[in-house]
Amino acid sequence: MQIPEEYKRFREDLELISERNRYKILLTLFASDKELSFSQLKELLPSIQENKLNYHLNILKENNLIENRKKANYKRSENRSFYSLSHKSLKLLNKLGLEGAKKEFHKLFDQMT
């Protein structure tokens, strides 16, 4: 029996986000419902070392699970790189049933910030 291509891609995406740190990053972006800077992510996820955070953000970005917007003009003290969920990751998280919990995630996130 041949597995449909859609299920193969879904399985690959699940394998990507099953890594604990990547899942934390996605859930943090999901809970915030807005783009976050690298500094904000670092502050909200202190258990992930800076170099590992950068590594996992790159993997998520390469696989189109997050979007990265960079400011062209910025002052040295300003954040210059911002991350948000892609349409693909929102669809994936919804398939996992997290859309219904979105309000609760927002409440938790608001309490943290």
Biopython code that builds the backbone (N, CA, C, O; Angstrom):
import numpy as np
from Bio.PDB.StructureBuilder import StructureBuilder

atoms = [
    (1, "MET", "N", (0.830, -1.170, 0.000)),
    (1, "MET", "CA", (0.000, 0.000, 0.000)),
    (1, "MET", "C", (0.885, 1.247, 0.000)),
    (1, "MET", "O", (1.839, 1.337, 0.772)),
    (2, "GLN", "N", (0.572, 2.182, -0.846)),
    (2, "GLN", "CA", (1.334, 3.427, -0.971)),
    (2, "GLN", "C", (0.778, 4.481, -0.010)),
    (2, "GLN", "O", (-0.431, 4.706, 0.050)),
    (3, "ILE", "N", (1.670, 5.113, 0.731)),
    (3, "ILE", "CA", (1.262, 6.171, 1.657)),
    (3, "ILE", "C", (1.140, 7.468, 0.864)),
    (3, "ILE", "O", (2.066, 7.841, 0.143)),
    (4, "PRO", "N", (0.001, 8.163, 0.989)),
    (4, "PRO", "CA", (-0.158, 9.431, 0.264)),
    (4, "PRO", "C", (0.920, 10.447, 0.641)),
    (4, "PRO", "O", (1.366, 10.496, 1.787)),
    (5, "GLU", "N", (1.325, 11.243, -0.321)),
    (5, "GLU", "CA", (2.387, 12.237, -0.134)),
    (5, "GLU", "C", (2.071, 13.204, 1.020)),
    (5, "GLU", "O", (2.969, 13.604, 1.761)),
    (6, "GLU", "N", (0.815, 13.569, 1.161)),
    (6, "GLU", "CA", (0.409, 14.486, 2.225)),
    (6, "GLU", "C", (0.756, 13.921, 3.606)),
    (6, "GLU", "O", (1.199, 14.656, 4.488)),
    (7, "TYR", "N", (0.552, 12.617, 3.787)),
    (7, "TYR", "CA", (0.854, 11.985, 5.072)),
    (7, "TYR", "C", (2.355, 11.863, 5.294)),
    (7, "TYR", "O", (2.825, 11.956, 6.428)),
    (8, "LYS", "N", (3.097, 11.660, 4.238)),
    (8, "LYS", "CA", (4.560, 11.604, 4.358)),
    (8, "LYS", "C", (5.086, 12.952, 4.845)),
    (8, "LYS", "O", (5.918, 13.010, 5.751)),
    (9, "ARG", "N", (4.597, 14.037, 4.238)),
    (9, "ARG", "CA", (5.038, 15.381, 4.645)),
    (9, "ARG", "C", (4.613, 15.670, 6.087)),
    (9, "ARG", "O", (5.377, 16.256, 6.852)),
    (10, "PHE", "N", (3.417, 15.267, 6.451)),
    (10, "PHE", "CA", (2.927, 15.469, 7.815)),
    (10, "PHE", "C", (3.831, 14.739, 8.810)),
    (10, "PHE", "O", (4.188, 15.285, 9.854)),
    (11, "ARG", "N", (4.189, 13.519, 8.480)),
    (11, "ARG", "CA", (5.076, 12.736, 9.344)),
    (11, "ARG", "C", (6.446, 13.405, 9.475)),
    (11, "ARG", "O", (7.004, 13.467, 10.571)),
    (12, "GLU", "N", (6.984, 13.901, 8.368)),
    (12, "GLU", "CA", (8.284, 14.585, 8.396)),
    (12, "GLU", "C", (8.215, 15.843, 9.266)),
    (12, "GLU", "O", (9.131, 16.120, 10.041)),
    (13, "ASP", "N", (7.136, 16.590, 9.132)),
    (13, "ASP", "CA", (6.968, 17.794, 9.949)),
    (13, "ASP", "C", (6.849, 17.442, 11.432)),
    (13, "ASP", "O", (7.402, 18.139, 12.283)),
    (14, "LEU", "N", (6.132, 16.368, 11.738)),
    (14, "LEU", "CA", (6.011, 15.935, 13.131)),
    (14, "LEU", "C", (7.368, 15.541, 13.701)),
    (14, "LEU", "O", (7.668, 15.834, 14.858)),
    (15, "GLU", "N", (8.185, 14.880, 12.890)),
    (15, "GLU", "CA", (9.528, 14.518, 13.342)),
    (15, "GLU", "C", (10.354, 15.766, 13.638)),
    (15, "GLU", "O", (11.105, 15.802, 14.613)),
    (16, "LEU", "N", (10.214, 16.791, 12.791)),
    (16, "LEU", "CA", (10.950, 18.038, 13.000)),
    (16, "LEU", "C", (10.550, 18.716, 14.303)),
    (16, "LEU", "O", (11.414, 19.161, 15.059)),
    (17, "ILE", "N", (9.266, 18.797, 14.569)),
    (17, "ILE", "CA", (8.827, 19.529, 15.761)),
    (17, "ILE", "C", (8.830, 18.666, 17.013)),
    (17, "ILE", "O", (8.610, 19.178, 18.111)),
    (18, "SER", "N", (9.074, 17.376, 16.871)),
    (18, "SER", "CA", (9.085, 16.524, 18.060)),
    (18, "SER", "C", (10.321, 16.768, 18.921)),
    (18, "SER", "O", (10.361, 16.349, 20.078)),
    (19, "GLU", "N", (11.321, 17.436, 18.370)),
    (19, "GLU", "CA", (12.485, 17.807, 19.166)),
    (19, "GLU", "C", (12.014, 18.842, 20.191)),
    (19, "GLU", "O", (11.379, 19.832, 19.828)),
    (20, "ARG", "N", (12.316, 18.620, 21.437)),
    (20, "ARG", "CA", (11.789, 19.402, 22.565)),
    (20, "ARG", "C", (11.976, 20.907, 22.400)),
    (20, "ARG", "O", (11.030, 21.666, 22.613)),
    (21, "ASN", "N", (13.165, 21.354, 22.030)),
    (21, "ASN", "CA", (13.413, 22.785, 21.924)),
    (21, "ASN", "C", (12.634, 23.423, 20.779)),
    (21, "ASN", "O", (12.142, 24.544, 20.912)),
    (22, "ARG", "N", (12.520, 22.726, 19.673)),
    (22, "ARG", "CA", (11.758, 23.260, 18.543)),
    (22, "ARG", "C", (10.285, 23.367, 18.893)),
    (22, "ARG", "O", (9.612, 24.321, 18.503)),
    (23, "TYR", "N", (9.790, 22.384, 19.631)),
    (23, "TYR", "CA", (8.385, 22.416, 20.047)),
    (23, "TYR", "C", (8.142, 23.595, 20.999)),
    (23, "TYR", "O", (7.116, 24.270, 20.911)),
    (24, "LYS", "N", (9.093, 23.835, 21.906)),
    (24, "LYS", "CA", (8.983, 24.972, 22.825)),
    (24, "LYS", "C", (8.943, 26.290, 22.056)),
    (24, "LYS", "O", (8.156, 27.181, 22.374)),
    (25, "ILE", "N", (9.795, 26.405, 21.048)),
    (25, "ILE", "CA", (9.839, 27.629, 20.238)),
    (25, "ILE", "C", (8.503, 27.839, 19.539)),
    (25, "ILE", "O", (7.941, 28.934, 19.575)),
    (26, "LEU", "N", (7.997, 26.789, 18.904)),
    (26, "LEU", "CA", (6.720, 26.905, 18.194)),
    (26, "LEU", "C", (5.582, 27.266, 19.145)),
    (26, "LEU", "O", (4.762, 28.129, 18.831)),
    (27, "LEU", "N", (5.530, 26.619, 20.290)),
    (27, "LEU", "CA", (4.459, 26.915, 21.247)),
    (27, "LEU", "C", (4.571, 28.335, 21.803)),
    (27, "LEU", "O", (3.554, 28.978, 22.063)),
    (28, "THR", "N", (5.781, 28.822, 21.983)),
    (28, "THR", "CA", (5.971, 30.187, 22.460)),
    (28, "THR", "C", (5.466, 31.188, 21.421)),
    (28, "THR", "O", (4.785, 32.155, 21.761)),
    (29, "LEU", "N", (5.804, 30.950, 20.158)),
    (29, "LEU", "CA", (5.308, 31.823, 19.087)),
    (29, "LEU", "C", (3.792, 31.704, 18.943)),
    (29, "LEU", "O", (3.109, 32.693, 18.677)),
    (30, "PHE", "N", (3.273, 30.497, 19.119)),
    (30, "PHE", "CA", (1.835, 30.257, 19.033)),
    (30, "PHE", "C", (1.107, 31.000, 20.151)),
    (30, "PHE", "O", (0.062, 31.609, 19.924)),
    (31, "ALA", "N", (1.661, 30.947, 21.344)),
    (31, "ALA", "CA", (1.037, 31.596, 22.500)),
    (31, "ALA", "C", (1.090, 33.114, 22.389)),
    (31, "ALA", "O", (0.167, 33.804, 22.820)),
    (32, "SER", "N", (2.155, 33.628, 21.818)),
    (32, "SER", "CA", (2.292, 35.085, 21.731)),
    (32, "SER", "C", (1.373, 35.672, 20.677)),
    (32, "SER", "O", (0.891, 36.795, 20.827)),
    (33, "ASP", "N", (1.131, 34.936, 19.631)),
    (33, "ASP", "CA", (0.274, 35.368, 18.517)),
    (33, "ASP", "C", (0.800, 36.643, 17.847)),
    (33, "ASP", "O", (0.043, 37.377, 17.212)),
    (34, "LYS", "N", (2.084, 36.894, 17.993)),
    (34, "LYS", "CA", (2.734, 38.026, 17.324)),
    (34, "LYS", "C", (4.186, 37.637, 17.086)),
    (34, "LYS", "O", (4.664, 36.631, 17.610)),
    (35, "GLU", "N", (4.868, 38.427, 16.306)),
    (35, "GLU", "CA", (6.259, 38.112, 16.072)),
    (35, "GLU", "C", (7.087, 38.487, 17.292)),
    (35, "GLU", "O", (6.788, 39.455, 17.992)),
    (36, "LEU", "N", (8.122, 37.712, 17.531)),
    (36, "LEU", "CA", (9.008, 37.943, 18.669)),
    (36, "LEU", "C", (10.438, 38.062, 18.170)),
    (36, "LEU", "O", (10.835, 37.400, 17.212)),
    (37, "SER", "N", (11.193, 38.905, 18.826)),
    (37, "SER", "CA", (12.602, 39.050, 18.460)),
    (37, "SER", "C", (13.406, 37.887, 19.037)),
    (37, "SER", "O", (12.928, 37.144, 19.894)),
    (38, "PHE", "N", (14.622, 37.751, 18.553)),
    (38, "PHE", "CA", (15.516, 36.723, 19.084)),
    (38, "PHE", "C", (15.715, 36.952, 20.579)),
    (38, "PHE", "O", (15.705, 36.004, 21.365)),
    (39, "SER", "N", (15.895, 38.202, 20.966)),
    (39, "SER", "CA", (16.098, 38.537, 22.392)),
    (39, "SER", "C", (14.893, 38.149, 23.240)),
    (39, "SER", "O", (15.047, 37.629, 24.346)),
    (40, "GLN", "N", (13.709, 38.401, 22.727)),
    (40, "GLN", "CA", (12.497, 38.029, 23.459)),
    (40, "GLN", "C", (12.396, 36.517, 23.599)),
    (40, "GLN", "O", (12.052, 36.013, 24.668)),
    (41, "LEU", "N", (12.692, 35.796, 22.532)),
    (41, "LEU", "CA", (12.658, 34.330, 22.604)),
    (41, "LEU", "C", (13.686, 33.823, 23.610)),
    (41, "LEU", "O", (13.411, 32.904, 24.383)),
    (42, "LYS", "N", (14.860, 34.423, 23.594)),
    (42, "LYS", "CA", (15.915, 34.024, 24.526)),
    (42, "LYS", "C", (15.460, 34.246, 25.968)),
    (42, "LYS", "O", (15.721, 33.420, 26.843)),
    (43, "GLU", "N", (14.788, 35.348, 26.206)),
    (43, "GLU", "CA", (14.293, 35.664, 27.549)),
    (43, "GLU", "C", (13.157, 34.726, 27.971)),
    (43, "GLU", "O", (13.099, 34.293, 29.122)),
    (44, "LEU", "N", (12.259, 34.418, 27.034)),
    (44, "LEU", "CA", (11.114, 33.559, 27.340)),
    (44, "LEU", "C", (11.486, 32.075, 27.433)),
    (44, "LEU", "O", (10.769, 31.282, 28.045)),
    (45, "LEU", "N", (12.599, 31.718, 26.828)),
    (45, "LEU", "CA", (13.037, 30.311, 26.822)),
    (45, "LEU", "C", (14.441, 30.193, 27.426)),
    (45, "LEU", "O", (15.380, 29.823, 26.721)),
    (46, "PRO", "N", (14.598, 30.500, 28.714)),
    (46, "PRO", "CA", (15.940, 30.490, 29.316)),
    (46, "PRO", "C", (16.593, 29.113, 29.368)),
    (46, "PRO", "O", (17.809, 29.019, 29.534)),
    (47, "SER", "N", (15.819, 28.055, 29.232)),
    (47, "SER", "CA", (16.397, 26.709, 29.276)),
    (47, "SER", "C", (17.128, 26.340, 27.975)),
    (47, "SER", "O", (17.830, 25.331, 27.916)),
    (48, "ILE", "N", (16.953, 27.172, 26.931)),
    (48, "ILE", "CA", (17.627, 26.903, 25.658)),
    (48, "ILE", "C", (18.805, 27.868, 25.522)),
    (48, "ILE", "O", (18.620, 29.085, 25.507)),
    (49, "GLN", "N", (20.003, 27.322, 25.423)),
    (49, "GLN", "CA", (21.184, 28.158, 25.260)),
    (49, "GLN", "C", (21.102, 28.948, 23.957)),
    (49, "GLN", "O", (20.486, 28.506, 22.987)),
    (50, "GLU", "N", (21.727, 30.110, 23.950)),
    (50, "GLU", "CA", (21.642, 31.021, 22.801)),
    (50, "GLU", "C", (22.048, 30.355, 21.486)),
    (50, "GLU", "O", (21.357, 30.508, 20.478)),
    (51, "ASN", "N", (23.153, 29.623, 21.486)),
    (51, "ASN", "CA", (23.601, 28.982, 20.239)),
    (51, "ASN", "C", (22.630, 27.884, 19.794)),
    (51, "ASN", "O", (22.436, 27.681, 18.595)),
    (52, "LYS", "N", (22.027, 27.183, 20.740)),
    (52, "LYS", "CA", (21.044, 26.160, 20.391)),
    (52, "LYS", "C", (19.741, 26.787, 19.901)),
    (52, "LYS", "O", (19.097, 26.259, 18.994)),
    (53, "LEU", "N", (19.359, 27.901, 20.495)),
    (53, "LEU", "CA", (18.168, 28.614, 20.046)),
    (53, "LEU", "C", (18.350, 29.035, 18.588)),
    (53, "LEU", "O", (17.457, 28.845, 17.763)),
    (54, "ASN", "N", (19.492, 29.599, 18.286)),
    (54, "ASN", "CA", (19.790, 30.006, 16.915)),
    (54, "ASN", "C", (19.765, 28.807, 15.967)),
    (54, "ASN", "O", (19.210, 28.889, 14.871)),
    (55, "TYR", "N", (20.357, 27.709, 16.385)),
    (55, "TYR", "CA", (20.393, 26.485, 15.582)),
    (55, "TYR", "C", (18.975, 25.984, 15.261)),
    (55, "TYR", "O", (18.663, 25.679, 14.110)),
    (56, "HIS", "N", (18.132, 25.906, 16.283)),
    (56, "HIS", "CA", (16.770, 25.390, 16.084)),
    (56, "HIS", "C", (15.896, 26.368, 15.293)),
    (56, "HIS", "O", (15.041, 25.945, 14.516)),
    (57, "LEU", "N", (16.106, 27.660, 15.486)),
    (57, "LEU", "CA", (15.385, 28.639, 14.678)),
    (57, "LEU", "C", (15.730, 28.472, 13.201)),
    (57, "LEU", "O", (14.860, 28.558, 12.335)),
    (58, "ASN", "N", (17.001, 28.233, 12.926)),
    (58, "ASN", "CA", (17.421, 28.017, 11.532)),
    (58, "ASN", "C", (16.787, 26.768, 10.929)),
    (58, "ASN", "O", (16.372, 26.781, 9.770)),
    (59, "ILE", "N", (16.709, 25.699, 11.700)),
    (59, "ILE", "CA", (16.077, 24.466, 11.201)),
    (59, "ILE", "C", (14.600, 24.717, 10.920)),
    (59, "ILE", "O", (14.087, 24.308, 9.878)),
    (60, "LEU", "N", (13.919, 25.383, 11.834)),
    (60, "LEU", "CA", (12.495, 25.690, 11.638)),
    (60, "LEU", "C", (12.294, 26.595, 10.429)),
    (60, "LEU", "O", (11.341, 26.425, 9.668)),
    (61, "LYS", "N", (13.195, 27.553, 10.258)),
    (61, "LYS", "CA", (13.101, 28.481, 9.132)),
    (61, "LYS", "C", (13.353, 27.752, 7.803)),
    (61, "LYS", "O", (12.625, 27.963, 6.834)),
    (62, "GLU", "N", (14.370, 26.907, 7.760)),
    (62, "GLU", "CA", (14.701, 26.149, 6.541)),
    (62, "GLU", "C", (13.561, 25.235, 6.113)),
    (62, "GLU", "O", (13.419, 24.931, 4.928)),
    (63, "ASN", "N", (12.755, 24.799, 7.063)),
    (63, "ASN", "CA", (11.643, 23.888, 6.769)),
    (63, "ASN", "C", (10.305, 24.616, 6.706)),
    (63, "ASN", "O", (9.244, 23.997, 6.771)),
    (64, "ASN", "N", (10.371, 25.931, 6.579)),
    (64, "ASN", "CA", (9.184, 26.778, 6.411)),
    (64, "ASN", "C", (8.168, 26.656, 7.546)),
    (64, "ASN", "O", (6.965, 26.790, 7.325)),
    (65, "LEU", "N", (8.651, 26.405, 8.747)),
    (65, "LEU", "CA", (7.763, 26.332, 9.897)),
    (65, "LEU", "C", (7.689, 27.658, 10.650)),
    (65, "LEU", "O", (6.757, 27.888, 11.421)),
    (66, "ILE", "N", (8.666, 28.522, 10.427)),
    (66, "ILE", "CA", (8.616, 29.879, 10.968)),
    (66, "ILE", "C", (9.054, 30.850, 9.882)),
    (66, "ILE", "O", (9.708, 30.478, 8.908)),
    (67, "GLU", "N", (8.676, 32.094, 10.080)),
    (67, "GLU", "CA", (9.099, 33.165, 9.176)),
    (67, "GLU", "C", (10.015, 34.095, 9.941)),
    (67, "GLU", "O", (9.857, 34.297, 11.145)),
    (68, "ASN", "N", (10.976, 34.659, 9.227)),
    (68, "ASN", "CA", (11.955, 35.552, 9.832)),
    (68, "ASN", "C", (11.940, 36.883, 9.083)),
    (68, "ASN", "O", (12.197, 36.945, 7.881)),
    (69, "ARG", "N", (11.632, 37.940, 9.829)),
    (69, "ARG", "CA", (11.649, 39.279, 9.240)),
    (69, "ARG", "C", (12.809, 40.033, 9.863)),
    (69, "ARG", "O", (12.931, 40.116, 11.085)),
    (70, "LYS", "N", (13.655, 40.580, 9.008)),
    (70, "LYS", "CA", (14.800, 41.348, 9.493)),
    (70, "LYS", "C", (14.602, 42.814, 9.179)),
    (70, "LYS", "O", (14.184, 43.181, 8.081)),
    (71, "LYS", "N", (14.906, 43.642, 10.154)),
    (71, "LYS", "CA", (14.848, 45.091, 9.965)),
    (71, "LYS", "C", (16.048, 45.510, 9.132)),
    (71, "LYS", "O", (17.170, 45.072, 9.388)),
    (72, "ALA", "N", (15.821, 46.340, 8.156)),
    (72, "ALA", "CA", (16.918, 46.835, 7.334)),
    (72, "ALA", "C", (17.716, 47.903, 8.083)),
    (72, "ALA", "O", (18.946, 47.901, 8.058)),
    (73, "ASN", "N", (17.011, 48.804, 8.741)),
    (73, "ASN", "CA", (17.667, 49.880, 9.497)),
    (73, "ASN", "C", (17.361, 49.710, 10.970)),
    (73, "ASN", "O", (16.203, 49.580, 11.367)),
    (74, "TYR", "N", (18.397, 49.713, 11.767)),
    (74, "TYR", "CA", (18.204, 49.562, 13.204)),
    (74, "TYR", "C", (19.378, 50.187, 13.941)),
    (74, "TYR", "O", (20.474, 50.321, 13.397)),
    (75, "LYS", "N", (19.127, 50.564, 15.186)),
    (75, "LYS", "CA", (20.185, 51.062, 16.054)),
    (75, "LYS", "C", (20.812, 49.857, 16.744)),
    (75, "LYS", "O", (20.195, 48.797, 16.850)),
    (76, "ARG", "N", (21.987, 50.024, 17.190)),
    (76, "ARG", "CA", (22.716, 48.923, 17.818)),
    (76, "ARG", "C", (21.941, 48.284, 18.976)),
    (76, "ARG", "O", (22.027, 47.073, 19.180)),
    (77, "SER", "N", (21.200, 49.074, 19.722)),
    (77, "SER", "CA", (20.472, 48.562, 20.884)),
    (77, "SER", "C", (19.099, 47.980, 20.526)),
    (77, "SER", "O", (18.427, 47.429, 21.398)),
    (78, "GLU", "N", (18.672, 48.087, 19.274)),
    (78, "GLU", "CA", (17.359, 47.600, 18.863)),
    (78, "GLU", "C", (17.416, 46.160, 18.377)),
    (78, "GLU", "O", (18.439, 45.685, 17.884)),
    (79, "ASN", "N", (16.287, 45.483, 18.532)),
    (79, "ASN", "CA", (16.168, 44.147, 17.955)),
    (79, "ASN", "C", (16.098, 44.278, 16.445)),
    (79, "ASN", "O", (15.508, 45.227, 15.928)),
    (80, "ARG", "N", (16.699, 43.327, 15.734)),
    (80, "ARG", "CA", (16.688, 43.428, 14.275)),
    (80, "ARG", "C", (16.116, 42.216, 13.573)),
    (80, "ARG", "O", (15.860, 42.273, 12.370)),
    (81, "SER", "N", (15.909, 41.133, 14.277)),
    (81, "SER", "CA", (15.395, 39.914, 13.665)),
    (81, "SER", "C", (14.165, 39.451, 14.434)),
    (81, "SER", "O", (14.210, 39.288, 15.653)),
    (82, "PHE", "N", (13.060, 39.240, 13.708)),
    (82, "PHE", "CA", (11.788, 38.880, 14.337)),
    (82, "PHE", "C", (11.248, 37.593, 13.730)),
    (82, "PHE", "O", (11.344, 37.371, 12.523)),
    (83, "TYR", "N", (10.679, 36.749, 14.584)),
    (83, "TYR", "CA", (10.188, 35.435, 14.167)),
    (83, "TYR", "C", (8.692, 35.325, 14.419)),
    (83, "TYR", "O", (8.165, 35.875, 15.386)),
    (84, "SER", "N", (8.025, 34.608, 13.535)),
    (84, "SER", "CA", (6.597, 34.330, 13.693)),
    (84, "SER", "C", (6.301, 32.972, 13.063)),
    (84, "SER", "O", (7.111, 32.431, 12.311)),
    (85, "LEU", "N", (5.137, 32.439, 13.379)),
    (85, "LEU", "CA", (4.737, 31.159, 12.804)),
    (85, "LEU", "C", (4.373, 31.334, 11.328)),
    (85, "LEU", "O", (3.807, 32.352, 10.928)),
    (86, "SER", "N", (4.700, 30.349, 10.553)),
    (86, "SER", "CA", (4.303, 30.344, 9.147)),
    (86, "SER", "C", (2.909, 29.736, 9.031)),
    (86, "SER", "O", (2.393, 29.137, 9.975)),
    (87, "HIS", "N", (2.322, 29.900, 7.874)),
    (87, "HIS", "CA", (1.015, 29.292, 7.610)),
    (87, "HIS", "C", (1.109, 27.764, 7.772)),
    (87, "HIS", "O", (0.191, 27.121, 8.281)),
    (88, "LYS", "N", (2.230, 27.212, 7.329)),
    (88, "LYS", "CA", (2.443, 25.762, 7.417)),
    (88, "LYS", "C", (2.431, 25.287, 8.876)),
    (88, "LYS", "O", (1.812, 24.269, 9.185)),
    (89, "SER", "N", (3.101, 26.006, 9.765)),
    (89, "SER", "CA", (3.137, 25.566, 11.168)),
    (89, "SER", "C", (1.793, 25.775, 11.855)),
    (89, "SER", "O", (1.399, 24.971, 12.700)),
    (90, "LEU", "N", (1.087, 26.845, 11.501)),
    (90, "LEU", "CA", (-0.257, 27.044, 12.066)),
    (90, "LEU", "C", (-1.175, 25.893, 11.671)),
    (90, "LEU", "O", (-1.954, 25.399, 12.486)),
    (91, "LYS", "N", (-1.076, 25.479, 10.431)),
    (91, "LYS", "CA", (-1.881, 24.353, 9.944)),
    (91, "LYS", "C", (-1.505, 23.066, 10.697)),
    (91, "LYS", "O", (-2.373, 22.281, 11.077)),
    (92, "LEU", "N", (-0.222, 22.871, 10.900)),
    (92, "LEU", "CA", (0.263, 21.686, 11.614)),
    (92, "LEU", "C", (-0.217, 21.690, 13.064)),
    (92, "LEU", "O", (-0.698, 20.670, 13.558)),
    (93, "LEU", "N", (-0.092, 22.821, 13.743)),
    (93, "LEU", "CA", (-0.533, 22.911, 15.137)),
    (93, "LEU", "C", (-2.049, 22.741, 15.254)),
    (93, "LEU", "O", (-2.542, 22.179, 16.232)),
    (94, "ASN", "N", (-2.769, 23.222, 14.267)),
    (94, "ASN", "CA", (-4.221, 23.021, 14.263)),
    (94, "ASN", "C", (-4.568, 21.549, 14.084)),
    (94, "ASN", "O", (-5.501, 21.048, 14.712)),
    (95, "LYS", "N", (-3.817, 20.849, 13.224)),
    (95, "LYS", "CA", (-4.042, 19.409, 13.046)),
    (95, "LYS", "C", (-3.795, 18.651, 14.346)),
    (95, "LYS", "O", (-4.396, 17.605, 14.591)),
    (96, "LEU", "N", (-2.909, 19.185, 15.169)),
    (96, "LEU", "CA", (-2.610, 18.553, 16.455)),
    (96, "LEU", "C", (-3.629, 18.918, 17.529)),
    (96, "LEU", "O", (-3.529, 18.467, 18.670)),
    (97, "GLY", "N", (-4.614, 19.741, 17.154)),
    (97, "GLY", "CA", (-5.690, 20.080, 18.076)),
    (97, "GLY", "C", (-5.395, 21.237, 19.000)),
    (97, "GLY", "O", (-6.093, 21.409, 20.000)),
    (98, "LEU", "N", (-4.383, 22.042, 18.703)),
    (98, "LEU", "CA", (-4.016, 23.125, 19.597)),
    (98, "LEU", "C", (-4.804, 24.405, 19.371)),
    (98, "LEU", "O", (-4.759, 25.307, 20.208)),
    (99, "GLU", "N", (-5.513, 24.504, 18.278)),
    (99, "GLU", "CA", (-6.297, 25.713, 18.006)),
    (99, "GLU", "C", (-7.311, 25.978, 19.110)),
    (99, "GLU", "O", (-7.534, 27.125, 19.497)),
    (100, "GLY", "N", (-7.919, 24.917, 19.612)),
    (100, "GLY", "CA", (-8.903, 25.063, 20.683)),
    (100, "GLY", "C", (-8.295, 25.572, 21.983)),
    (100, "GLY", "O", (-8.993, 26.166, 22.805)),
    (101, "ALA", "N", (-7.018, 25.345, 22.169)),
    (101, "ALA", "CA", (-6.345, 25.773, 23.396)),
    (101, "ALA", "C", (-5.691, 27.145, 23.253)),
    (101, "ALA", "O", (-5.028, 27.618, 24.175)),
    (102, "LYS", "N", (-5.877, 27.781, 22.101)),
    (102, "LYS", "CA", (-5.181, 29.036, 21.819)),
    (102, "LYS", "C", (-5.466, 30.124, 22.858)),
    (102, "LYS", "O", (-4.547, 30.838, 23.260)),
    (103, "LYS", "N", (-6.719, 30.264, 23.299)),
    (103, "LYS", "CA", (-7.055, 31.281, 24.307)),
    (103, "LYS", "C", (-6.300, 31.038, 25.611)),
    (103, "LYS", "O", (-5.831, 31.974, 26.258)),
    (104, "GLU", "N", (-6.192, 29.765, 25.983)),
    (104, "GLU", "CA", (-5.459, 29.434, 27.207)),
    (104, "GLU", "C", (-3.982, 29.753, 27.057)),
    (104, "GLU", "O", (-3.351, 30.245, 27.993)),
    (105, "PHE", "N", (-3.428, 29.476, 25.885)),
    (105, "PHE", "CA", (-2.025, 29.812, 25.622)),
    (105, "PHE", "C", (-1.812, 31.319, 25.728)),
    (105, "PHE", "O", (-0.818, 31.767, 26.299)),
    (106, "HIS", "N", (-2.745, 32.104, 25.178)),
    (106, "HIS", "CA", (-2.638, 33.557, 25.246)),
    (106, "HIS", "C", (-2.658, 34.043, 26.689)),
    (106, "HIS", "O", (-1.885, 34.927, 27.058)),
    (107, "LYS", "N", (-3.536, 33.470, 27.504)),
    (107, "LYS", "CA", (-3.598, 33.851, 28.919)),
    (107, "LYS", "C", (-2.261, 33.570, 29.617)),
    (107, "LYS", "O", (-1.742, 34.415, 30.347)),
    (108, "LEU", "N", (-1.718, 32.381, 29.383)),
    (108, "LEU", "CA", (-0.441, 32.015, 29.992)),
    (108, "LEU", "C", (0.677, 32.942, 29.535)),
    (108, "LEU", "O", (1.510, 33.383, 30.327)),
    (109, "PHE", "N", (0.672, 33.226, 28.232)),
    (109, "PHE", "CA", (1.717, 34.083, 27.686)),
    (109, "PHE", "C", (1.616, 35.492, 28.283)),
    (109, "PHE", "O", (2.630, 36.094, 28.637)),
    (110, "ASP", "N", (0.416, 36.002, 28.391)),
    (110, "ASP", "CA", (0.221, 37.334, 28.960)),
    (110, "ASP", "C", (0.690, 37.385, 30.422)),
    (110, "ASP", "O", (1.190, 38.415, 30.875)),
    (111, "GLN", "N", (0.534, 36.297, 31.143)),
    (111, "GLN", "CA", (0.981, 36.240, 32.531)),
    (111, "GLN", "C", (2.506, 36.225, 32.601)),
    (111, "GLN", "O", (3.094, 36.765, 33.539)),
    (112, "MET", "N", (3.152, 35.599, 31.598)),
    (112, "MET", "CA", (4.607, 35.506, 31.583)),
    (112, "MET", "C", (5.264, 36.825, 31.209)),
    (112, "MET", "O", (6.375, 37.111, 31.656)),
    (113, "THR", "N", (4.600, 37.622, 30.404)),
    (113, "THR", "CA", (5.229, 38.848, 29.907)),
    (113, "THR", "C", (4.772, 40.073, 30.656)),
    (113, "THR", "O", (5.213, 41.182, 30.354)),
]
sb = StructureBuilder()
sb.init_structure("model")
sb.init_model(0)
sb.init_chain("A")
sb.init_seg("    ")
for serial, (resi, resn, name, xyz) in enumerate(atoms, 1):
    if name == "N":
        sb.init_residue(resn, " ", resi, " ")
    sb.init_atom(name, np.array(xyz, "f"), 0.0, 1.0, " ", f" {name:<3s}", serial, name[0])
structure = sb.get_structure()
